[in-house]
Amino acid sequence: MEEKALISNETPVNDRNFKKMMLYNKFHQDIRLTIIKMAICTFIIITSIILDMHRVDKVFCIFMGIVGIIDTLKIKDNKIKDVSVLKYDFFEDYFLANNQKVILEIPYTEIETIIDMEDFYYVTIKKATLFISKNGFTKGTAEELVKLVKTKNTNIKV
């Protein structure tokens, strides 16, 4: 007998949603690396201003620091190809994430955090981020999902 999903969700994928997720990854998932890169670039700029250097060297260091900051803050222009809907089915002890090419079975214990945003939940699992539309529930509700995950994983940060 096939197990029935307790909660189901279909999250539309478009460029706007994907860019939001990439921005989340940049500042939440990779926060340590982002802070280190920003600190190094700021240090280079401030040091080159303070030190007595030739004008050309000073301009070069300031330029490289600014380029580093821009690169750190830049969101890569990746686009999702061939995926229009992400489907999620939540069962008793795990959930399935289906992107029309691959189906992942993820135990609730692997979820590290759930970030509650305006239109989405950003769910981090190890080194990946999933986004789940609050308006995409075809079975159950957003509140029921958070309640289910909290009962299955007491270490989760919401």
N, CA, C and O of each residue as an XYZ file, in Angstrom:
632
protein
N       0.836     -1.183      0.000
C       0.000      0.000      0.000
C       0.884      1.249      0.000
O       1.797      1.380      0.815
N       0.599      2.148     -0.913
C       1.392      3.367     -1.055
C       1.051      4.385      0.026
O      -0.119      4.616      0.333
N       2.076      4.981      0.591
C       1.902      5.987      1.636
C       1.323      7.267      1.024
O       1.739      7.693     -0.053
N       0.363      7.870      1.723
C      -0.263      9.097      1.218
C       0.390     10.311      1.857
O       0.712     10.315      3.046
N       0.578     11.332      1.047
C       1.186     12.571      1.524
C       0.242     13.269      2.498
O      -0.967     13.324      2.276
N       0.813     13.806      3.585
C       0.044     14.581      4.552
C      -0.177     15.999      4.037
O      -1.237     16.593      4.235
N       0.853     16.527      3.372
C       0.816     17.891      2.838
C       1.478     17.854      1.463
O       2.468     17.150      1.264
N       0.929     18.615      0.514
C       1.521     18.706     -0.822
C       1.614     20.165     -1.234
O       0.806     20.999     -0.825
N       2.623     20.455     -2.058
C       2.852     21.822     -2.498
C       3.407     21.808     -3.911
O       4.211     20.947     -4.269
N       2.966     22.771     -4.708
C       3.520     22.986     -6.036
C       3.996     24.433     -6.098
O       3.191     25.364     -6.074
N       5.296     24.609     -6.178
C       5.900     25.938     -6.182
C       6.312     26.302     -7.598
O       7.156     25.631     -8.192
N       5.717     27.369     -8.148
C       6.122     27.787     -9.490
C       7.552     28.326     -9.475
O       7.972     28.980     -8.520
N       8.281     28.043    -10.533
C       9.658     28.510    -10.647
C       9.726     29.517    -11.787
O       9.347     29.226    -12.922
N      10.215     30.705    -11.459
C      10.457     31.718    -12.482
C      11.721     32.475    -12.104
O      12.299     32.237    -11.043
N      12.148     33.380    -12.963
C      13.404     34.093    -12.716
C      13.364     34.878    -11.408
O      14.357     34.919    -10.682
N      12.222     35.502    -11.099
C      12.098     36.305     -9.877
C      12.293     35.432     -8.634
O      13.051     35.792     -7.734
N      11.614     34.297     -8.587
C      11.741     33.381     -7.453
C      13.168     32.864     -7.323
O      13.715     32.791     -6.223
N      13.760     32.508     -8.452
C      15.097     31.941     -8.440
C      16.119     32.973     -7.963
O      17.018     32.633     -7.193
N      15.999     34.223     -8.407
C      16.924     35.278     -7.960
C      16.781     35.524     -6.465
O      17.773     35.779     -5.782
N      15.547     35.451     -5.944
C      15.348     35.602     -4.500
C      16.077     34.491     -3.748
O      16.701     34.740     -2.717
N      15.995     33.279     -4.260
C      16.660     32.170     -3.609
C      18.184     32.341     -3.672
O      18.874     32.052     -2.694
N      18.712     32.803     -4.802
C      20.147     33.019     -4.930
C      20.608     34.118     -3.968
O      21.691     34.020     -3.390
N      19.799     35.154     -3.794
C      20.123     36.221     -2.847
C      20.135     35.666     -1.422
O      21.021     35.987     -0.630
N      19.157     34.841     -1.110
C      19.132     34.190      0.202
C      20.412     33.389      0.413
O      21.052     33.499      1.459
N      20.784     32.584     -0.582
C      22.000     31.768     -0.465
C      23.226     32.628     -0.208
O      24.069     32.284      0.620
N      23.325     33.740     -0.915
C      24.491     34.615     -0.793
C      24.648     35.133      0.630
O      25.758     35.164      1.160
N      23.543     35.539      1.255
C      23.661     36.211      2.539
C      23.292     35.358      3.747
O      23.481     35.797      4.881
N      22.785     34.186      3.542
C      22.456     33.327      4.677
C      23.260     32.034      4.652
O      23.877     31.657      5.647
N      23.247     31.374      3.528
C      23.945     30.094      3.427
C      25.464     30.299      3.413
O      26.200     29.546      4.051
N      25.935     31.333      2.677
C      27.369     31.575      2.534
C      27.812     32.793      3.342
O      28.726     33.503      2.924
N      27.195     33.043      4.469
C      27.421     34.278      5.220
C      28.872     34.430      5.672
O      29.412     35.535      5.617
N      29.508     33.364      6.111
C      30.887     33.470      6.590
C      31.824     33.907      5.477
O      32.647     34.803      5.661
N      31.695     33.274      4.329
C      32.533     33.619      3.181
C      32.265     35.052      2.730
O      33.203     35.780      2.406
N      31.021     35.459      2.706
C      30.664     36.822      2.312
C      31.285     37.836      3.265
O      31.832     38.844      2.817
N      31.212     37.589      4.555
C      31.790     38.511      5.550
C      33.305     38.592      5.405
O      33.875     39.681      5.464
N      33.960     37.451      5.215
C      35.419     37.437      5.063
C      35.838     38.221      3.816
O      36.760     39.035      3.875
N      35.168     37.978      2.696
C      35.512     38.694      1.470
C      35.294     40.199      1.614
O      36.116     40.993      1.155
N      34.189     40.594      2.250
C      33.916     42.017      2.455
C      34.973     42.635      3.372
O      35.425     43.752      3.122
N      35.368     41.930      4.419
C      36.363     42.448      5.358
C      37.717     42.637      4.672
O      38.383     43.650      4.884
N      38.123     41.675      3.857
C      39.409     41.781      3.151
C      39.397     42.969      2.190
O      40.347     43.750      2.150
N      38.329     43.099      1.425
C      38.241     44.202      0.461
C      38.221     45.556      1.168
O      38.869     46.500      0.715
N      37.491     45.657      2.261
C      37.446     46.902      3.032
C      38.819     47.218      3.608
O      39.252     48.371      3.596
N      39.498     46.203      4.108
C      40.848     46.377      4.643
C      41.794     46.917      3.565
O      42.579     47.830      3.824
N      41.718     46.356      2.372
C      42.572     46.803      1.264
C      42.308     48.276      0.943
O      43.246     49.047      0.745
N      41.042     48.661      0.892
C      40.697     50.055      0.571
C      41.198     51.004      1.657
O      41.854     52.003      1.360
N      40.889     50.693      2.912
C      41.279     51.573      4.019
C      42.796     51.658      4.141
O      43.346     52.742      4.335
N      43.469     50.523      4.029
C      44.931     50.509      4.141
C      45.569     51.339      3.025
O      46.517     52.086      3.265
N      45.050     51.205      1.821
C      45.645     51.964      0.711
C      45.405     53.464      0.876
O      46.212     54.260      0.396
N      44.345     53.867      1.523
C      44.086     55.286      1.782
C      45.040     55.803      2.863
O      45.578     56.904      2.744
N      45.243     55.019      3.901
C      46.058     55.445      5.048
C      47.549     55.446      4.729
O      48.261     56.379      5.100
N      48.027     54.407      4.042
C      49.468     54.286      3.788
C      49.957     55.328      2.782
O      49.221     55.781      1.904
N      51.210     55.680      2.947
C      51.852     56.602      2.020
C      52.333     55.788      0.819
O      53.383     55.147      0.870
N      51.555     55.824     -0.256
C      51.860     55.046     -1.456
C      51.870     55.985     -2.663
O      51.349     57.100     -2.613
N      52.473     55.507     -3.737
C      52.384     56.277     -4.983
C      50.919     56.338     -5.401
O      50.140     55.426     -5.123
N      50.568     57.401     -6.056
C      49.173     57.609     -6.467
C      48.647     56.450     -7.311
O      47.513     56.014     -7.115
N      49.447     55.948     -8.239
C      49.014     54.850     -9.108
C      48.747     53.596     -8.282
O      47.744     52.916     -8.499
N      49.627     53.286     -7.342
C      49.443     52.110     -6.487
C      48.192     52.261     -5.627
O      47.431     51.311     -5.447
N      47.992     53.457     -5.102
C      46.833     53.730     -4.247
C      45.534     53.544     -5.042
O      44.601     52.894     -4.569
N      45.481     54.113     -6.241
C      44.293     53.994     -7.094
C      44.049     52.531     -7.460
O      42.911     52.061     -7.455
N      45.133     51.817     -7.779
C      44.997     50.400     -8.134
C      44.414     49.598     -6.963
O      43.500     48.798     -7.162
N      44.929     49.803     -5.752
C      44.441     49.064     -4.573
C      42.975     49.396     -4.286
O      42.177     48.504     -3.997
N      42.631     50.669     -4.364
C      41.233     51.063     -4.131
C      40.331     50.435     -5.197
O      39.251     49.933     -4.886
N      40.776     50.466     -6.438
C      40.009     49.868     -7.534
C      39.801     48.370     -7.302
O      38.690     47.865     -7.460
N      40.866     47.665     -6.928
C      40.756     46.218     -6.699
C      39.837     45.913     -5.510
O      39.088     44.937     -5.545
N      39.888     46.734     -4.468
C      38.991     46.554     -3.329
C      37.536     46.731     -3.730
O      36.671     45.964     -3.308
N      37.268     47.743     -4.547
C      35.887     47.989     -5.015
C      35.415     46.852     -5.906
O      34.277     46.399     -5.786
N      36.283     46.389     -6.800
C      35.931     45.252     -7.665
C      35.623     44.022     -6.810
O      34.684     43.282     -7.101
N      36.410     43.805     -5.760
C      36.161     42.670     -4.866
C      34.822     42.772     -4.160
O      34.109     41.777     -4.026
N      34.475     43.974     -3.708
C      33.173     44.166     -3.042
C      32.029     43.923     -4.026
O      31.045     43.265     -3.688
N      32.158     44.455     -5.238
C      31.110     44.251     -6.252
C      30.957     42.769     -6.560
O      29.837     42.269     -6.670
N      32.080     42.061     -6.701
C      32.028     40.625     -6.980
C      31.383     39.856     -5.827
O      30.644     38.898     -6.055
N      31.659     40.270     -4.603
C      31.086     39.605     -3.430
C      29.569     39.768     -3.399
O      28.846     38.834     -3.053
N      29.096     40.949     -3.758
C      27.664     41.231     -3.680
C      26.891     40.790     -4.922
O      25.660     40.778     -4.917
N      27.602     40.431     -5.972
C      26.962     40.073     -7.233
C      26.229     38.738     -7.109
O      26.751     37.768     -6.560
N      25.033     38.721     -7.622
C      24.262     37.486     -7.707
C      24.506     36.910     -9.095
O      24.248     37.568    -10.103
N      24.996     35.701     -9.139
C      25.284     35.066    -10.427
C      24.017     35.007    -11.274
O      22.921     34.795    -10.756
N      24.178     35.194    -12.559
C      23.030     35.245    -13.456
C      22.682     33.845    -13.960
O      22.598     33.599    -15.163
N      22.486     32.946    -13.014
C      22.077     31.583    -13.361
C      20.587     31.570    -13.644
O      19.824     32.328    -13.044
N      20.188     30.731    -14.535
C      18.771     30.589    -14.834
C      18.401     29.122    -14.707
O      19.171     28.228    -15.061
N      17.217     28.906    -14.199
C      16.722     27.538    -14.119
C      16.223     27.150    -15.505
O      15.454     27.882    -16.129
N      16.664     26.007    -15.968
C      16.259     25.541    -17.291
C      15.351     24.332    -17.142
O      15.600     23.445    -16.325
N      14.317     24.311    -17.925
C      13.433     23.155    -18.025
C      12.695     22.806    -16.738
O      12.209     21.683    -16.600
N      12.599     23.731    -15.801
C      11.839     23.475    -14.582
C      10.832     24.609    -14.425
O      11.206     25.780    -14.365
N       9.568     24.256    -14.359
C       8.553     25.290    -14.194
C       7.835     25.163    -12.857
O       7.261     26.133    -12.362
N       7.869     23.958    -12.270
C       7.202     23.724    -10.992
C       8.039     22.766    -10.150
O       8.508     21.735    -10.632
N       8.213     23.126     -8.893
C       8.821     22.214     -7.928
C       7.691     21.607     -7.121
O       6.856     22.328     -6.573
N       7.660     20.297     -7.044
C       6.596     19.611     -6.304
C       7.162     19.024     -5.024
O       8.216     18.388     -5.021
N       6.442     19.251     -3.943
C       6.832     18.734     -2.637
C       5.687     17.909     -2.076
O       4.533     18.338     -2.081
N       6.021     16.720     -1.591
C       5.058     15.878     -0.892
C       5.650     15.550      0.476
O       6.755     15.016      0.573
N       4.908     15.871      1.523
C       5.373     15.701      2.892
C       4.673     14.509      3.523
O       3.446     14.461      3.609
N       5.481     13.542      3.965
C       4.971     12.324      4.570
C       5.275     12.336      6.062
O       5.707     13.354      6.603
N       5.055     11.231      6.713
C       5.214     11.151      8.172
C       6.648     11.441      8.632
O       6.841     12.208      9.576
N       7.652     10.847      7.987
C       9.037     10.970      8.461
C       9.992     11.637      7.466
O      11.165     11.835      7.783
N       9.517     11.982      6.285
C      10.369     12.549      5.256
C       9.516     13.347      4.275
O       8.287     13.333      4.349
N      10.183     14.042      3.357
C       9.443     14.666      2.271
C      10.179     14.440      0.961
O      11.385     14.197      0.940
N       9.433     14.523     -0.123
C       9.988     14.367     -1.459
C      10.023     15.724     -2.140
O       9.042     16.466     -2.106
N      11.146     16.048     -2.754
C      11.287     17.251     -3.562
C      11.481     16.787     -5.003
O      12.426     16.057     -5.301
N      10.592     17.209     -5.891
C      10.581     16.738     -7.268
C      10.707     17.937     -8.199
O       9.828     18.799     -8.228
N      11.810     17.995     -8.967
C      11.984     19.097     -9.909
C      11.742     18.670    -11.351
O      12.240     19.320    -12.271
N      11.017     17.634    -11.564
C      10.648     17.071    -12.859
C      11.785     16.281    -13.511
O      11.581     15.647    -14.546
N      12.985     16.314    -12.912
C      14.102     15.514    -13.416
C      14.610     14.562    -12.349
O      14.982     13.423    -12.633
N      14.619     15.054    -11.110
C      15.156     14.283     -9.991
C      14.177     14.367     -8.828
O      13.599     15.420     -8.562
N      14.000     13.252     -8.143
C      13.183     13.228     -6.935
C      14.109     12.928     -5.761
O      14.784     11.899     -5.732
N      14.127     13.838     -4.800
C      14.952     13.649     -3.611
C      14.070     13.285     -2.429
O      13.035     13.912     -2.202
N      14.477     12.276     -1.680
C      13.800     11.919     -0.437
C      14.640     12.479      0.703
O      15.800     12.103      0.875
N      14.042     13.386      1.483
C      14.786     14.102      2.514
C      14.120     13.893      3.869
O      12.970     14.290      4.056
N      14.822     13.279      4.813
C      14.264     13.136      6.165
C      14.169     14.511      6.826
O      14.994     15.384      6.559
N      13.180     14.708      7.678
C      12.997     15.990      8.365
C      14.205     16.338      9.230
O      14.478     17.512      9.480
N      14.925     15.321      9.684
C      16.082     15.576     10.547
C      17.215     16.292      9.803
O      18.105     16.849     10.446
N      17.203     16.291      8.474
C      18.234     16.974      7.693
C      17.944     18.464      7.510
O      18.808     19.202      7.036
N      16.757     18.913      7.873
C      16.421     20.330      7.733
C      17.114     21.100      8.844
O      16.979     20.767     10.021
N      17.858     22.133      8.460
C      18.569     22.951      9.441
C      17.749     24.167      9.862
O      17.607     24.443     11.053
N      17.216     24.886      8.892
C      16.414     26.072      9.204
C      15.268     26.230      8.219
O      15.306     25.736      7.092
N      14.254     26.933      8.685
C      13.166     27.386      7.814
C      13.072     28.892      8.012
O      12.826     29.370      9.119
N      13.269     29.625      6.937
C      13.169     31.084      6.980
C      11.807     31.458      6.420
O      11.465     31.097      5.294
N      11.039     32.180      7.212
C       9.695     32.597      6.828
C       9.776     33.955      6.133
O       9.987     34.978      6.783
N       9.607     33.960      4.812
C       9.624     35.199      4.038
C       8.188     35.532      3.631
O       7.251     34.804      3.961
N       8.035     36.624      2.922
C       6.695     37.104      2.569
C       5.892     36.063      1.782
O       4.762     35.746      2.153
N       6.465     35.535      0.708
C       5.741     34.612     -0.169
C       6.219     33.169     -0.092
O       5.555     32.261     -0.594
N       7.382     32.958      0.542
C       8.012     31.644      0.517
C       8.551     31.253      1.874
O       8.745     32.086      2.759
N       8.788     29.955      2.011
C       9.632     29.431      3.066
C      10.929     29.020      2.379
O      10.901     28.318      1.369
N      12.062     29.453      2.920
C      13.356     28.983      2.464
C      13.791     27.916      3.442
O      13.915     28.170      4.640
N      14.021     26.730      2.931
C      14.359     25.575      3.756
C      15.798     25.183      3.440
O      16.129     24.856      2.300
N      16.650     25.221      4.467
C      18.040     24.829      4.246
C      18.256     23.408      4.733
O      17.863     23.035      5.838
N      18.893     22.632      3.875
C      19.269     21.259      4.207
C      20.737     21.108      3.843
O      21.108     21.216      2.674
N      21.562     20.860      4.838
C      23.014     20.717      4.632
C      23.527     21.863      3.757
O      23.590     22.999      4.227
N      23.896     21.601      2.503
C      24.460     22.652      1.654
C      23.528     23.028      0.507
O      23.987     23.399     -0.573
N      22.249     22.935      0.737
C      21.286     23.288     -0.310
C      20.148     24.107      0.293
O      19.912     24.093      1.501
N      19.465     24.808     -0.576
C      18.312     25.588     -0.152
C      17.148     25.247     -1.065
O      17.294     25.177     -2.285
N      16.011     25.040     -0.465
C      14.777     24.815     -1.216
C      13.852     25.988     -0.942
O      13.895     26.571      0.142
N      13.033     26.335     -1.894
C      12.038     27.345     -1.607
C      10.656     26.780     -1.884
O      10.410     26.126     -2.897
N       9.761     27.059     -0.938
C       8.411     26.508     -0.972
C       7.428     27.673     -0.936
O       7.434     28.470      0.003
N       6.599     27.767     -1.946
C       5.627     28.852     -2.035
C       4.531     28.683     -0.992
O       3.977     27.596     -0.830
N       4.223     29.764     -0.289
C       3.134     29.720      0.697
C       1.773     29.612      0.012
O       0.797     29.181      0.626
N       1.712     30.004     -1.257
C       0.442     29.961     -1.997
C       0.302     28.693     -2.839
O      -0.681     28.545     -3.564
N       1.265     27.782     -2.756
C       1.254     26.613     -3.622
C       0.726     25.337     -2.997
O       0.866     24.262     -3.581
N       0.120     25.431     -1.820
C      -0.327     24.205     -1.149
C      -1.576     23.653     -1.819
O      -2.596     24.333     -1.927
N      -1.476     22.406     -2.266
C      -2.608     21.718     -2.877
C      -3.273     20.783     -1.874
O      -4.405     20.343     -2.073
N      -2.559     20.488     -0.801
C      -3.093     19.675      0.290
C      -2.454     20.190      1.574
O      -1.228     20.234      1.674
N      -3.249     20.574      2.539
C      -2.733     21.136      3.778
C      -2.455     22.628      3.625
O      -2.788     23.233      2.606
N      -1.838     23.211      4.656
C      -1.559     24.649      4.665
C      -0.104     24.897      5.067
O       0.600     23.988      5.507
N       0.322     26.140      4.906
C       1.675     26.529      5.299
C       1.878     26.322      6.798
O       2.930     25.851      7.230
N       0.885     26.670      7.571
C       0.974     26.517      9.032
C       1.093     25.046      9.416
O       1.856     24.704     10.319
N       0.353     24.180      8.745
C       0.435     22.746      9.027
C       1.817     22.197      8.691
O       2.326     21.311      9.379
N       2.420     22.729      7.629
C       3.761     22.293      7.251
C       4.768     22.639      8.348
O       5.548     21.785      8.768
N       4.752     23.873      8.807
C       5.696     24.288      9.853
C       5.471     23.462     11.114
O       6.432     23.034     11.753
N       4.228     23.237     11.474
C       3.912     22.437     12.665
C       4.446     21.004     12.511
O       5.031     20.459     13.447
N       4.248     20.398     11.340
C       4.727     19.034     11.086
C       6.252     18.970     11.205
O       6.786     18.086     11.874
N       6.942     19.895     10.564
C       8.399     19.872     10.578
C       8.935     20.100     11.992
O       9.904     19.457     12.396
N       8.319     21.003     12.740
C       8.760     21.263     14.121
C       8.586     20.028     15.010
O       9.416     19.781     15.886
N       7.528     19.256     14.799
C       7.322     18.058     15.623
C       8.294     16.942     15.235
O       8.653     16.113     16.071
N       8.716     16.919     13.978
C       9.619     15.861     13.505
C      11.090     16.198     13.721
O      11.935     15.303     13.759
N      11.398     17.493     13.864
C      12.785     17.909     14.050
C      12.802     19.016     15.103
O      12.563     20.182     14.789
N      13.084     18.649     16.343
C      13.033     19.610     17.455
C      14.244     20.546     17.456
O      14.241     21.542     18.179
N      15.273     20.252     16.669
C      16.464     21.108     16.600
C      16.366     22.208     15.552
O      17.283     23.017     15.410
N      15.277     22.241     14.830
C      15.148     23.168     13.705
C      15.007     24.610     14.192
O      14.398     24.885     15.226
N      15.593     25.523     13.404
C      15.436     26.962     13.672
C      14.393     27.510     12.713
O      14.530     27.380     11.497
N      13.358     28.117     13.257
C      12.309     28.717     12.406
C      12.281     30.204     12.676
O      11.481     30.925     12.079
